[in-house]
Amino acid sequence: MIEQIEYDGVIYAIIIRNNYSKQGVTFCTPNEYSQQLAYMKHPKGKIIQAHIHNPVKREVLYTKEVLFIKKGKLKTNFYTDDKKFVNSVVLESGDCILLAYGGHGFECLDDVEMIEVKQGPYAGEQDKTRFDP
């Protein structure tokens, strides 16, 4: 299952649930996103041709994060840019989420292990504005 968390025409997040399965390559993000997310499933023996990525200048204005939940349950809360609560979802082991726009916060419902991927270089506290909901 692929889910979108959307509010007022803005996609806040895209979730690929652990039970999603589809043969081939499925891109889940619009082409203009600075972070792309795809699901891939190939049969044994499939050859993915060797390749090199060419230098292409890109401009990144907002950090997009991808989280892979290895273990546990993580409640994810979504907020508008003006810090109003939108929605929440629970992510479980094997789920993957792209945090695209708006704000977000987390609550670990179990012991959680996750992997985060985002654009760099990391700008420290300049990268985010923290707030109490």
A tleap script that builds the chain and sets N, CA, C and O, in Angstrom:
source leaprc.protein.ff14SB
mol = sequence {
  NMET ILE GLU GLN ILE GLU TYR ASP GLY VAL
  ILE TYR ALA ILE ILE ILE ARG ASN ASN TYR
  SER LYS GLN GLY VAL THR PHE CYS THR PRO
  ASN GLU TYR SER GLN GLN LEU ALA TYR MET
  LYS HIE PRO LYS GLY LYS ILE ILE GLN ALA
  HIE ILE HIE ASN PRO VAL LYS ARG GLU VAL
  LEU TYR THR LYS GLU VAL LEU PHE ILE LYS
  LYS GLY LYS LEU LYS THR ASN PHE TYR THR
  ASP ASP LYS LYS PHE VAL ASN SER VAL VAL
  LEU GLU SER GLY ASP CYS ILE LEU LEU ALA
  TYR GLY GLY HIE GLY PHE GLU CYS LEU ASP
  ASP VAL GLU MET ILE GLU VAL LYS GLN GLY
  PRO TYR ALA GLY GLU GLN ASP LYS THR ARG
  PHE ASP CPRO
}
set mol.1.N position { 0.832 -1.173 0.000 }
set mol.1.CA position { 0.000 0.000 0.000 }
set mol.1.C position { 0.881 1.244 0.000 }
set mol.1.O position { 1.844 1.325 0.762 }
set mol.2.N position { 0.559 2.198 -0.841 }
set mol.2.CA position { 1.218 3.496 -0.841 }
set mol.2.C position { 0.177 4.522 -0.420 }
set mol.2.O position { -0.903 4.602 -1.005 }
set mol.3.N position { 0.514 5.308 0.607 }
set mol.3.CA position { -0.409 6.304 1.143 }
set mol.3.C position { 0.183 7.697 0.986 }
set mol.3.O position { 1.401 7.871 1.005 }
set mol.4.N position { -0.684 8.680 0.831 }
set mol.4.CA position { -0.268 10.075 0.857 }
set mol.4.C position { -0.990 10.766 2.003 }
set mol.4.O position { -2.197 10.603 2.183 }
set mol.5.N position { -0.238 11.534 2.771 }
set mol.5.CA position { -0.829 12.395 3.787 }
set mol.5.C position { -0.930 13.761 3.128 }
set mol.5.O position { 0.077 14.410 2.845 }
set mol.6.N position { -2.168 14.184 2.890 }
set mol.6.CA position { -2.396 15.415 2.137 }
set mol.6.C position { -3.334 16.316 2.933 }
set mol.6.O position { -4.250 15.846 3.608 }
set mol.7.N position { -3.086 17.618 2.839 }
set mol.7.CA position { -3.946 18.596 3.496 }
set mol.7.C position { -3.938 19.872 2.674 }
set mol.7.O position { -2.879 20.407 2.347 }
set mol.8.N position { -5.108 20.345 2.348 }
set mol.8.CA position { -5.266 21.604 1.626 }
set mol.8.C position { -4.434 21.627 0.335 }
set mol.8.O position { -3.825 22.639 -0.010 }
set mol.9.N position { -4.424 20.488 -0.367 }
set mol.9.CA position { -3.729 20.400 -1.646 }
set mol.9.C position { -2.218 20.201 -1.570 }
set mol.9.O position { -1.544 20.196 -2.599 }
set mol.10.N position { -1.684 20.039 -0.367 }
set mol.10.CA position { -0.235 19.856 -0.179 }
set mol.10.C position { 0.017 18.436 0.298 }
set mol.10.O position { -0.638 17.965 1.228 }
set mol.11.N position { 0.958 17.756 -0.331 }
set mol.11.CA position { 1.360 16.416 0.104 }
set mol.11.C position { 2.413 16.574 1.203 }
set mol.11.O position { 3.527 17.036 0.954 }
set mol.12.N position { 2.039 16.183 2.413 }
set mol.12.CA position { 2.951 16.284 3.554 }
set mol.12.C position { 3.888 15.086 3.619 }
set mol.12.O position { 5.039 15.211 4.038 }
set mol.13.N position { 3.391 13.925 3.204 }
set mol.13.CA position { 4.212 12.720 3.286 }
set mol.13.C position { 3.691 11.662 2.328 }
set mol.13.O position { 2.518 11.648 1.954 }
set mol.14.N position { 4.605 10.776 1.945 }
set mol.14.CA position { 4.268 9.602 1.147 }
set mol.14.C position { 4.795 8.396 1.917 }
set mol.14.O position { 5.965 8.354 2.299 }
set mol.15.N position { 3.924 7.423 2.139 }
set mol.15.CA position { 4.287 6.247 2.932 }
set mol.15.C position { 4.199 5.001 2.053 }
set mol.15.O position { 3.193 4.771 1.382 }
set mol.16.N position { 5.257 4.209 2.068 }
set mol.16.CA position { 5.223 2.881 1.452 }
set mol.16.C position { 5.156 1.889 2.610 }
set mol.16.O position { 6.116 1.732 3.365 }
set mol.17.N position { 4.024 1.231 2.739 }
set mol.17.CA position { 3.828 0.289 3.834 }
set mol.17.C position { 4.595 -1.004 3.571 }
set mol.17.O position { 4.859 -1.374 2.428 }
set mol.18.N position { 4.939 -1.670 4.653 }
set mol.18.CA position { 5.706 -2.900 4.600 }
set mol.18.C position { 5.061 -3.961 3.711 }
set mol.18.O position { 5.769 -4.762 3.100 }
set mol.19.N position { 3.732 -3.982 3.629 }
set mol.19.CA position { 3.051 -5.020 2.860 }
set mol.19.C position { 2.870 -4.669 1.384 }
set mol.19.O position { 2.251 -5.438 0.649 }
set mol.20.N position { 3.398 -3.524 0.930 }
set mol.20.CA position { 3.281 -3.148 -0.480 }
set mol.20.C position { 4.186 -4.035 -1.334 }
set mol.20.O position { 5.328 -4.308 -0.964 }
set mol.21.N position { 3.674 -4.475 -2.458 }
set mol.21.CA position { 4.465 -5.288 -3.375 }
set mol.21.C position { 3.919 -5.114 -4.783 }
set mol.21.O position { 2.725 -5.289 -5.025 }
set mol.22.N position { 4.799 -4.771 -5.700 }
set mol.22.CA position { 4.403 -4.630 -7.100 }
set mol.22.C position { 5.642 -4.863 -7.961 }
set mol.22.O position { 6.705 -4.305 -7.692 }
set mol.23.N position { 5.502 -5.668 -8.970 }
set mol.23.CA position { 6.620 -5.986 -9.855 }
set mol.23.C position { 7.079 -4.738 -10.607 }
set mol.23.O position { 6.260 -3.914 -11.013 }
set mol.24.N position { 8.380 -4.606 -10.787 }
set mol.24.CA position { 8.947 -3.497 -11.561 }
set mol.24.C position { 9.334 -2.324 -10.683 }
set mol.24.O position { 9.619 -2.482 -9.496 }
set mol.25.N position { 9.340 -1.134 -11.291 }
set mol.25.CA position { 9.744 0.093 -10.608 }
set mol.25.C position { 8.533 1.012 -10.504 }
set mol.25.O position { 7.887 1.319 -11.505 }
set mol.26.N position { 8.234 1.444 -9.294 }
set mol.26.CA position { 7.134 2.373 -9.058 }
set mol.26.C position { 7.688 3.621 -8.386 }
set mol.26.O position { 8.099 3.572 -7.227 }
set mol.27.N position { 7.699 4.746 -9.113 }
set mol.27.CA position { 8.096 6.013 -8.499 }
set mol.27.C position { 6.886 6.579 -7.771 }
set mol.27.O position { 5.790 6.654 -8.327 }
set mol.28.N position { 7.097 6.973 -6.528 }
set mol.28.CA position { 6.007 7.433 -5.667 }
set mol.28.C position { 5.938 8.958 -5.574 }
set mol.28.O position { 4.961 9.506 -5.064 }
set mol.29.N position { 6.956 9.630 -6.058 }
set mol.29.CA position { 7.054 11.085 -5.922 }
set mol.29.C position { 6.883 11.778 -7.273 }
set mol.29.O position { 7.196 11.208 -8.318 }
set mol.30.N position { 6.386 13.007 -7.240 }
set mol.30.CA position { 6.353 13.801 -8.473 }
set mol.30.C position { 7.779 14.073 -8.970 }
set mol.30.O position { 8.715 14.134 -8.172 }
set mol.31.N position { 7.939 14.233 -10.266 }
set mol.31.CA position { 9.264 14.449 -10.860 }
set mol.31.C position { 9.981 15.676 -10.304 }
set mol.31.O position { 11.211 15.704 -10.266 }
set mol.32.N position { 9.234 16.686 -9.874 }
set mol.32.CA position { 9.869 17.937 -9.439 }
set mol.32.C position { 10.389 17.892 -8.005 }
set mol.32.O position { 11.058 18.832 -7.577 }
set mol.33.N position { 10.103 16.832 -7.248 }
set mol.33.CA position { 10.614 16.752 -5.875 }
set mol.33.C position { 12.133 16.649 -5.884 }
set mol.33.O position { 12.719 15.985 -6.739 }
set mol.34.N position { 12.758 17.313 -4.923 }
set mol.34.CA position { 14.217 17.265 -4.813 }
set mol.34.C position { 14.709 15.961 -4.201 }
set mol.34.O position { 15.905 15.673 -4.229 }
set mol.35.N position { 13.804 15.180 -3.656 }
set mol.35.CA position { 14.126 13.846 -3.145 }
set mol.35.C position { 13.144 12.887 -3.815 }
set mol.35.O position { 11.932 13.072 -3.713 }
set mol.36.N position { 13.645 11.892 -4.481 }
set mol.36.CA position { 12.797 10.937 -5.187 }
set mol.36.C position { 12.704 9.649 -4.377 }
set mol.36.O position { 13.666 9.225 -3.736 }
set mol.37.N position { 11.512 9.033 -4.422 }
set mol.37.CA position { 11.282 7.791 -3.703 }
set mol.37.C position { 10.648 6.796 -4.661 }
set mol.37.O position { 9.642 7.097 -5.305 }
set mol.38.N position { 11.235 5.616 -4.753 }
set mol.38.CA position { 10.706 4.573 -5.635 }
set mol.38.C position { 10.727 3.238 -4.908 }
set mol.38.O position { 11.564 2.992 -4.040 }
set mol.39.N position { 9.784 2.384 -5.288 }
set mol.39.CA position { 9.749 1.010 -4.813 }
set mol.39.C position { 10.172 0.141 -5.990 }
set mol.39.O position { 9.732 0.367 -7.117 }
set mol.40.N position { 11.014 -0.841 -5.740 }
set mol.40.CA position { 11.497 -1.715 -6.807 }
set mol.40.C position { 11.377 -3.175 -6.384 }
set mol.40.O position { 11.745 -3.555 -5.272 }
set mol.41.N position { 10.852 -3.980 -7.306 }
set mol.41.CA position { 10.770 -5.421 -7.088 }
set mol.41.C position { 11.140 -6.095 -8.402 }
set mol.41.O position { 10.511 -5.868 -9.435 }
set mol.42.N position { 12.173 -6.928 -8.342 }
set mol.42.CA position { 12.656 -7.600 -9.544 }
set mol.42.C position { 12.842 -9.086 -9.269 }
set mol.42.O position { 13.152 -9.478 -8.144 }
set mol.43.N position { 12.656 -9.904 -10.282 }
set mol.43.CA position { 12.848 -11.348 -10.102 }
set mol.43.C position { 14.329 -11.722 -10.097 }
set mol.43.O position { 15.177 -10.972 -10.579 }
set mol.44.N position { 14.613 -12.876 -9.552 }
set mol.44.CA position { 15.968 -13.418 -9.571 }
set mol.44.C position { 16.470 -13.439 -11.010 }
set mol.44.O position { 15.748 -13.836 -11.924 }
set mol.45.N position { 17.708 -13.010 -11.199 }
set mol.45.CA position { 18.318 -13.007 -12.523 }
set mol.45.C position { 18.176 -11.692 -13.270 }
set mol.45.O position { 18.852 -11.487 -14.278 }
set mol.46.N position { 17.317 -10.800 -12.803 }
set mol.46.CA position { 17.152 -9.494 -13.439 }
set mol.46.C position { 18.479 -8.754 -13.395 }
set mol.46.O position { 19.132 -8.702 -12.353 }
set mol.47.N position { 18.874 -8.187 -14.514 }
set mol.47.CA position { 20.099 -7.390 -14.593 }
set mol.47.C position { 19.717 -5.917 -14.627 }
set mol.47.O position { 18.941 -5.487 -15.481 }
set mol.48.N position { 20.261 -5.159 -13.704 }
set mol.48.CA position { 20.125 -3.698 -13.732 }
set mol.48.C position { 21.453 -3.185 -14.267 }
set mol.48.O position { 22.494 -3.316 -13.624 }
set mol.49.N position { 21.395 -2.600 -15.451 }
set mol.49.CA position { 22.620 -2.224 -16.151 }
set mol.49.C position { 23.469 -1.276 -15.309 }
set mol.49.O position { 22.952 -0.347 -14.688 }
set mol.50.N position { 24.777 -1.523 -15.297 }
set mol.50.CA position { 25.718 -0.650 -14.597 }
set mol.50.C position { 25.610 0.756 -15.159 }
set mol.50.O position { 25.411 0.941 -16.360 }
set mol.51.N position { 25.741 1.741 -14.286 }
set mol.51.CA position { 25.625 3.124 -14.742 }
set mol.51.C position { 26.375 4.055 -13.797 }
set mol.51.O position { 26.705 3.699 -12.666 }
set mol.52.N position { 26.625 5.236 -14.289 }
set mol.52.CA position { 27.258 6.317 -13.532 }
set mol.52.C position { 26.296 7.493 -13.561 }
set mol.52.O position { 25.679 7.765 -14.591 }
set mol.53.N position { 26.164 8.189 -12.443 }
set mol.53.CA position { 25.308 9.374 -12.411 }
set mol.53.C position { 26.119 10.585 -12.846 }
set mol.53.O position { 27.219 10.828 -12.351 }
set mol.54.N position { 25.556 11.331 -13.773 }
set mol.54.CA position { 26.220 12.517 -14.316 }
set mol.54.C position { 26.028 13.703 -13.376 }
set mol.54.O position { 25.024 13.790 -12.669 }
set mol.55.N position { 27.003 14.619 -13.374 }
set mol.55.CA position { 26.822 15.821 -12.560 }
set mol.55.C position { 25.714 16.693 -13.162 }
set mol.55.O position { 25.810 17.140 -14.305 }
set mol.56.N position { 24.681 16.919 -12.382 }
set mol.56.CA position { 23.580 17.771 -12.797 }
set mol.56.C position { 23.324 18.739 -11.651 }
set mol.56.O position { 23.026 18.313 -10.535 }
set mol.57.N position { 23.438 20.026 -11.914 }
set mol.57.CA position { 23.227 21.020 -10.870 }
set mol.57.C position { 21.741 21.071 -10.521 }
set mol.57.O position { 20.879 21.163 -11.395 }
set mol.58.N position { 21.468 21.009 -9.207 }
set mol.58.CA position { 20.097 21.055 -8.713 }
set mol.58.C position { 20.025 22.081 -7.592 }
set mol.58.O position { 21.007 22.318 -6.888 }
set mol.59.N position { 18.860 22.682 -7.436 }
set mol.59.CA position { 18.658 23.614 -6.336 }
set mol.59.C position { 17.691 22.982 -5.339 }
set mol.59.O position { 16.593 22.562 -5.705 }
set mol.60.N position { 18.109 22.922 -4.080 }
set mol.60.CA position { 17.277 22.348 -3.026 }
set mol.60.C position { 16.927 23.470 -2.057 }
set mol.60.O position { 17.810 24.059 -1.434 }
set mol.61.N position { 15.630 23.764 -1.933 }
set mol.61.CA position { 15.192 24.823 -1.025 }
set mol.61.C position { 14.724 24.269 0.313 }
set mol.61.O position { 14.975 24.881 1.352 }
set mol.62.N position { 14.053 23.128 0.309 }
set mol.62.CA position { 13.530 22.536 1.531 }
set mol.62.C position { 14.083 21.126 1.690 }
set mol.62.O position { 14.198 20.376 0.720 }
set mol.63.N position { 14.420 20.782 2.916 }
set mol.63.CA position { 14.904 19.437 3.201 }
set mol.63.C position { 13.739 18.459 3.170 }
set mol.63.O position { 12.709 18.689 3.803 }
set mol.64.N position { 13.906 17.382 2.442 }
set mol.64.CA position { 12.966 16.276 2.453 }
set mol.64.C position { 13.689 15.104 3.106 }
set mol.64.O position { 14.854 14.840 2.809 }
set mol.65.N position { 12.991 14.403 3.997 }
set mol.65.CA position { 13.602 13.302 4.725 }
set mol.65.C position { 12.895 11.996 4.377 }
set mol.65.O position { 11.683 11.968 4.165 }
set mol.66.N position { 13.667 10.927 4.322 }
set mol.66.CA position { 13.114 9.595 4.166 }
set mol.66.C position { 13.506 8.796 5.399 }
set mol.66.O position { 14.678 8.747 5.774 }
set mol.67.N position { 12.501 8.161 6.034 }
set mol.67.CA position { 12.742 7.315 7.196 }
set mol.67.C position { 12.372 5.879 6.860 }
set mol.67.O position { 11.306 5.619 6.302 }
set mol.68.N position { 13.253 4.953 7.199 }
set mol.68.CA position { 13.007 3.517 7.081 }
set mol.68.C position { 12.876 2.983 8.504 }
set mol.68.O position { 13.828 3.059 9.280 }
set mol.69.N position { 11.727 2.451 8.850 }
set mol.69.CA position { 11.514 1.931 10.194 }
set mol.69.C position { 11.991 0.479 10.224 }
set mol.69.O position { 11.368 -0.407 9.638 }
set mol.70.N position { 13.101 0.255 10.913 }
set mol.70.CA position { 13.653 -1.095 11.028 }
set mol.70.C position { 12.933 -1.901 12.097 }
set mol.70.O position { 12.704 -3.100 11.939 }
set mol.71.N position { 12.575 -1.220 13.202 }
set mol.71.CA position { 12.002 -1.931 14.346 }
set mol.71.C position { 11.110 -0.977 15.125 }
set mol.71.O position { 11.437 0.199 15.280 }
set mol.72.N position { 9.986 -1.481 15.613 }
set mol.72.CA position { 9.139 -0.706 16.503 }
set mol.72.C position { 8.010 0.019 15.808 }
set mol.72.O position { 7.741 -0.186 14.624 }
set mol.73.N position { 7.346 0.886 16.586 }
set mol.73.CA position { 6.241 1.703 16.089 }
set mol.73.C position { 6.543 3.160 16.388 }
set mol.73.O position { 6.960 3.507 17.493 }
set mol.74.N position { 6.328 4.007 15.395 }
set mol.74.CA position { 6.629 5.429 15.496 }
set mol.74.C position { 5.398 6.226 15.093 }
set mol.74.O position { 4.948 6.156 13.950 }
set mol.75.N position { 4.859 6.981 16.036 }
set mol.75.CA position { 3.738 7.873 15.715 }
set mol.75.C position { 4.318 9.135 15.094 }
set mol.75.O position { 5.225 9.755 15.649 }
set mol.76.N position { 3.783 9.504 13.940 }
set mol.76.CA position { 4.255 10.680 13.214 }
set mol.76.C position { 3.122 11.688 13.144 }
set mol.76.O position { 2.044 11.385 12.635 }
set mol.77.N position { 3.366 12.885 13.655 }
set mol.77.CA position { 2.386 13.968 13.643 }
set mol.77.C position { 2.774 14.982 12.578 }
set mol.77.O position { 3.948 15.319 12.424 }
set mol.78.N position { 1.783 15.461 11.851 }
set mol.78.CA position { 2.018 16.414 10.764 }
set mol.78.C position { 1.408 17.763 11.101 }
set mol.78.O position { 0.333 17.840 11.695 }
set mol.79.N position { 2.111 18.836 10.711 }
set mol.79.CA position { 1.699 20.200 11.000 }
set mol.79.C position { 1.839 21.061 9.747 }
set mol.79.O position { 2.685 20.804 8.890 }
set mol.80.N position { 0.991 22.090 9.658 }
set mol.80.CA position { 1.129 23.062 8.578 }
set mol.80.C position { 2.360 23.922 8.845 }
set mol.80.O position { 2.960 23.840 9.917 }
set mol.81.N position { 2.733 24.741 7.876 }
set mol.81.CA position { 3.870 25.642 8.065 }
set mol.81.C position { 3.617 26.660 9.172 }
set mol.81.O position { 4.563 27.200 9.747 }
set mol.82.N position { 2.337 26.927 9.476 }
set mol.82.CA position { 2.040 27.827 10.592 }
set mol.82.C position { 1.745 27.053 11.885 }
set mol.82.O position { 1.101 27.570 12.798 }
set mol.83.N position { 2.229 25.801 11.945 }
set mol.83.CA position { 2.289 24.980 13.159 }
set mol.83.C position { 0.940 24.458 13.645 }
set mol.83.O position { 0.789 24.150 14.827 }
set mol.84.N position { -0.036 24.356 12.754 }
set mol.84.CA position { -1.331 23.786 13.115 }
set mol.84.C position { -1.311 22.291 12.834 }
set mol.84.O position { -0.823 21.857 11.790 }
set mol.85.N position { -1.848 21.494 13.777 }
set mol.85.CA position { -1.888 20.044 13.635 }
set mol.85.C position { -2.766 19.655 12.444 }
set mol.85.O position { -3.848 20.210 12.250 }
set mol.86.N position { -2.284 18.687 11.646 }
set mol.86.CA position { -3.008 18.213 10.470 }
set mol.86.C position { -3.536 16.800 10.684 }
set mol.86.O position { -4.728 16.544 10.516 }
set mol.87.N position { -2.643 15.884 11.057 }
set mol.87.CA position { -2.988 14.467 11.093 }
set mol.87.C position { -1.850 13.711 11.766 }
set mol.87.O position { -0.773 14.265 11.987 }
set mol.88.N position { -2.089 12.463 12.084 }
set mol.88.CA position { -1.005 11.606 12.562 }
set mol.88.C position { -1.202 10.208 12.007 }
set mol.88.O position { -2.326 9.789 11.727 }
set mol.89.N position { -0.093 9.490 11.850 }
set mol.89.CA position { -0.113 8.099 11.410 }
set mol.89.C position { 0.892 7.330 12.251 }
set mol.89.O position { 1.829 7.902 12.809 }
set mol.90.N position { 0.678 6.019 12.332 }
set mol.90.CA position { 1.630 5.158 13.024 }
set mol.90.C position { 2.382 4.359 11.970 }
set mol.90.O position { 1.786 3.693 11.124 }
set mol.91.N position { 3.702 4.443 12.041 }
set mol.91.CA position { 4.574 3.669 11.166 }
set mol.91.C position { 5.071 2.460 11.940 }
set mol.91.O position { 5.328 2.538 13.142 }
set mol.92.N position { 5.205 1.329 11.232 }
set mol.92.CA position { 5.646 0.096 11.870 }
set mol.92.C position { 6.864 -0.466 11.146 }
set mol.92.O position { 7.249 0.019 10.082 }
set mol.93.N position { 7.458 -1.485 11.732 }
set mol.93.CA position { 8.638 -2.123 11.150 }
set mol.93.C position { 8.422 -2.405 9.674 }
set mol.93.O position { 7.404 -2.976 9.283 }
set mol.94.N position { 9.383 -2.002 8.860 }
set mol.94.CA position { 9.319 -2.235 7.422 }
set mol.94.C position { 8.701 -1.105 6.635 }
set mol.94.O position { 8.820 -1.080 5.411 }
set mol.95.N position { 8.032 -0.153 7.306 }
set mol.95.CA position { 7.440 0.980 6.602 }
set mol.95.C position { 8.525 1.985 6.224 }
set mol.95.O position { 9.580 2.058 6.854 }
set mol.96.N position { 8.236 2.757 5.174 }
set mol.96.CA position { 9.129 3.803 4.691 }
set mol.96.C position { 8.291 5.054 4.467 }
set mol.96.O position { 7.185 4.964 3.934 }
set mol.97.N position { 8.795 6.218 4.863 }
set mol.97.CA position { 8.052 7.464 4.687 }
set mol.97.C position { 8.966 8.540 4.129 }
set mol.97.O position { 10.114 8.685 4.550 }
set mol.98.N position { 8.437 9.292 3.173 }
set mol.98.CA position { 9.090 10.503 2.682 }
set mol.98.C position { 8.354 11.675 3.302 }
set mol.98.O position { 7.157 11.849 3.071 }
set mol.99.N position { 9.052 12.477 4.082 }
set mol.99.CA position { 8.480 13.684 4.679 }
set mol.99.C position { 8.753 14.817 3.697 }
set mol.99.O position { 9.895 15.254 3.550 }
set mol.100.N position { 7.708 15.290 3.028 }
set mol.100.CA position { 7.878 16.187 1.888 }
set mol.100.C position { 7.726 17.664 2.242 }
set mol.100.O position { 8.596 18.472 1.916 }
set mol.101.N position { 6.637 18.019 2.902 }
set mol.101.CA position { 6.361 19.429 3.196 }
set mol.101.C position { 5.747 19.554 4.574 }
set mol.101.O position { 5.346 18.558 5.176 }
set mol.102.N position { 5.673 20.759 5.069 }
set mol.102.CA position { 5.072 21.028 6.362 }
set mol.102.C position { 5.982 20.605 7.499 }
set mol.102.O position { 7.155 20.290 7.294 }
set mol.103.N position { 5.420 20.604 8.707 }
set mol.103.CA position { 6.176 20.218 9.888 }
set mol.103.C position { 5.838 18.808 10.314 }
set mol.103.O position { 4.847 18.234 9.865 }
set mol.104.N position { 6.659 18.255 11.177 }
set mol.104.CA position { 6.425 16.906 11.687 }
set mol.104.C position { 7.098 16.739 13.038 }
set mol.104.O position { 8.079 17.412 13.359 }
set mol.105.N position { 6.544 15.826 13.817 }
set mol.105.CA position { 7.103 15.451 15.107 }
set mol.105.C position { 6.832 13.978 15.323 }
set mol.105.O position { 6.011 13.385 14.623 }
set mol.106.N position { 7.514 13.386 16.283 }
set mol.106.CA position { 7.444 11.936 16.446 }
set mol.106.C position { 7.269 11.544 17.911 }
set mol.106.O position { 7.698 12.251 18.823 }
set mol.107.N position { 6.627 10.399 18.104 }
set mol.107.CA position { 6.544 9.778 19.411 }
set mol.107.C position { 6.834 8.293 19.232 }
set mol.107.O position { 6.161 7.616 18.456 }
set mol.108.N position { 7.828 7.790 19.945 }
set mol.108.CA position { 8.174 6.374 19.868 }
set mol.108.C position { 7.181 5.587 20.713 }
set mol.108.O position { 7.151 5.737 21.934 }
set mol.109.N position { 6.369 4.750 20.073 }
set mol.109.CA position { 5.377 3.937 20.773 }
set mol.109.C position { 5.980 2.628 21.270 }
set mol.109.O position { 5.421 1.983 22.157 }
set mol.110.N position { 7.102 2.240 20.711 }
set mol.110.CA position { 7.908 1.085 21.109 }
set mol.110.C position { 9.362 1.544 21.062 }
set mol.110.O position { 9.646 2.686 20.701 }
set mol.111.N position { 10.272 0.661 21.424 }
set mol.111.CA position { 11.672 0.917 21.114 }
set mol.111.C position { 11.763 0.969 19.591 }
set mol.111.O position { 11.265 0.074 18.908 }
set mol.112.N position { 12.389 2.001 19.065 }
set mol.112.CA position { 12.408 2.221 17.620 }
set mol.112.C position { 13.844 2.243 17.111 }
set mol.112.O position { 14.731 2.845 17.716 }
set mol.113.N position { 14.044 1.575 15.989 }
set mol.113.CA position { 15.272 1.702 15.206 }
set mol.113.C position { 14.856 2.157 13.824 }
set mol.113.O position { 13.957 1.576 13.215 }
set mol.114.N position { 15.516 3.209 13.321 }
set mol.114.CA position { 15.174 3.701 11.991 }
set mol.114.C position { 16.409 4.269 11.323 }
set mol.114.O position { 17.411 4.579 11.968 }
set mol.115.N position { 16.307 4.392 10.029 }
set mol.115.CA position { 17.363 4.977 9.214 }
set mol.115.C position { 16.784 6.209 8.549 }
set mol.115.O position { 15.679 6.167 8.010 }
set mol.116.N position { 17.531 7.317 8.584 }
set mol.116.CA position { 17.095 8.563 7.969 }
set mol.116.C position { 18.006 8.896 6.791 }
set mol.116.O position { 19.227 8.760 6.877 }
set mol.117.N position { 17.401 9.331 5.697 }
set mol.117.CA position { 18.144 9.781 4.524 }
set mol.117.C position { 17.592 11.150 4.148 }
set mol.117.O position { 16.380 11.316 4.008 }
set mol.118.N position { 18.482 12.136 3.982 }
set mol.118.CA position { 18.043 13.454 3.534 }
set mol.118.C position { 19.158 14.129 2.758 }
set mol.118.O position { 20.301 13.672 2.756 }
set mol.119.N position { 18.805 15.232 2.093 }
set mol.119.CA position { 19.801 15.954 1.322 }
set mol.119.C position { 20.822 16.592 2.261 }
set mol.119.O position { 20.514 16.940 3.401 }
set mol.120.N position { 22.002 16.732 1.769 }
set mol.120.CA position { 23.048 17.384 2.545 }
set mol.120.C position { 23.618 18.544 1.761 }
set mol.120.O position { 23.168 18.819 0.649 }
set mol.121.N position { 24.581 19.218 2.309 }
set mol.121.CA position { 25.100 18.997 3.659 }
set mol.121.C position { 24.130 19.525 4.717 }
set mol.121.O position { 23.362 20.455 4.474 }
set mol.122.N position { 24.190 18.900 5.904 }
set mol.122.CA position { 23.326 19.282 7.013 }
set mol.122.C position { 23.746 20.647 7.533 }
set mol.122.O position { 24.926 20.876 7.796 }
set mol.123.N position { 22.786 21.555 7.683 }
set mol.123.CA position { 23.078 22.927 8.103 }
set mol.123.C position { 22.812 23.143 9.593 }
set mol.123.O position { 22.695 24.284 10.039 }
set mol.124.N position { 22.715 22.068 10.360 }
set mol.124.CA position { 22.498 22.189 11.803 }
set mol.124.C position { 21.181 22.868 12.123 }
set mol.124.O position { 20.170 22.608 11.471 }
set mol.125.N position { 21.189 23.737 13.122 }
set mol.125.CA position { 19.958 24.398 13.567 }
set mol.125.C position { 19.398 25.369 12.526 }
set mol.125.O position { 18.239 25.771 12.635 }
set mol.126.N position { 20.184 25.753 11.525 }
set mol.126.CA position { 19.660 26.590 10.440 }
set mol.126.C position { 18.673 25.811 9.576 }
set mol.126.O position { 17.871 26.398 8.850 }
set mol.127.N position { 18.741 24.492 9.661 }
set mol.127.CA position { 17.903 23.619 8.843 }
set mol.127.C position { 16.456 23.537 9.329 }
set mol.127.O position { 15.577 23.136 8.566 }
set mol.128.N position { 16.189 23.910 10.590 }
set mol.128.CA position { 14.845 23.681 11.127 }
set mol.128.C position { 14.470 24.718 12.154 }
set mol.128.O position { 15.328 25.373 12.746 }
set mol.129.N position { 13.167 24.860 12.358 }
set mol.129.CA position { 12.606 25.690 13.425 }
set mol.129.C position { 11.831 24.754 14.333 }
set mol.129.O position { 10.841 24.155 13.912 }
set mol.130.N position { 12.270 24.625 15.564 }
set mol.130.CA position { 11.612 23.742 16.525 }
set mol.130.C position { 10.433 24.484 17.164 }
set mol.130.O position { 10.483 25.702 17.330 }
set mol.131.N position { 9.366 23.743 17.523 }
set mol.131.CA position { 8.215 24.367 18.179 }
set mol.131.C position { 7.488 23.342 19.033 }
set mol.131.O position { 7.606 22.137 18.811 }
set mol.132.N position { 6.740 23.829 20.007 }
set mol.132.CA position { 5.879 22.996 20.838 }
set mol.132.C position { 4.481 23.071 20.272 }
set mol.132.O position { 3.925 24.163 20.156 }
set mol.133.N position { 3.891 21.927 19.912 }
set mol.133.CA position { 2.543 21.952 19.326 }
set mol.133.C position { 1.476 22.368 20.329 }
set mol.133.O position { 0.297 22.436 19.984 }
savepdb mol mol.pdb
quit
